[in-house]
Amino acid sequence: MLKVFYPHFLINSVVELTPERLRTLGIEYLLLDVDCTLKRYSNQEPEPDVKAWLKSLKDENFKLCLLSNGVGKRIGQFAESVQLPFIAKACKPFTSGCRRAFSEHGFIPEKTALVGDQIFADVMAGRLSGITTFCVTPLSPEEEHWFTRIKRPFEKIVLSSFRRKFPDGVWKER
């Protein structure tokens, strides 16, 4: 039952996902949440290390797509700044955004991972879509909308349970 709330991997930052680590896991395609995952909510640009990470993945021929519940114009501007395709209004935790990435961008679910900061949006969308999930420590959660902040205490409960079962931060099927 809790499986849908548990990420496959807990990480502190997207930059931990090196090309080597992703290849070892069989990942070729990444769906990337934007706010509090790639950038602070109030910023329009990612931090320099994240920008360099995105470039390194593109240079290594990983296929990337932004997947955000945000509105098209704001996410489109960010997508343009990092030169990536995007799907806005993804309606996470529902699977429609992930399915659009599969069909519009040719992502293969078995080789795709979703990277995001929210259990009840990103992780659930990825789990329900049958793809690998990485949950990152959110950047600047204090800047988020109130409707995201009210979910954070419940996420802490889920993450605490996850860490008790999987202290190394890696989901192990039982």
Stockholm file with secondary structure:
# STOCKHOLM 1.0

chainA/1-174         MLKVFYPHFLINSVVELTPERLRTLGIEYLLLDVDCTLKRYSNQEPEPDVKAWLKSLKDENFKLCLLSNGVGKRIGQFAESVQLPFIAKACKPFTSGCRRAFSEHGFIPEKTALVGDQIFADVMAGRLSGITTFCVTPLSPEEEHWFTRIKRPFEKIVLSSFRRKFPDGVWKER
#=GR chainA/1-174 SS CGGGGCCSEEESCGGGCCHHHHHHTTCCEEEECCBTTTBCTTCSSCCHHHHHHHHHHHHTTCEEEEECSSCHHHHHHHHHHHTCCEECSCCTTSSHHHHHHHHHHCCCGGGEEEEESCIIIIIHHHHHHTCEEEEECCSCGGGSCHHHHTTHHHHHHHHHHHHHHCTTSBCCCC
#=GC SS_cons         CGGGGCCSEEESCGGGCCHHHHHHTTCCEEEECCBTTTBCTTCSSCCHHHHHHHHHHHHTTCEEEEECSSCHHHHHHHHHHHTCCEECSCCTTSSHHHHHHHHHHCCCGGGEEEEESCIIIIIHHHHHHTCEEEEECCSCGGGSCHHHHTTHHHHHHHHHHHHHHCTTSBCCCC
//
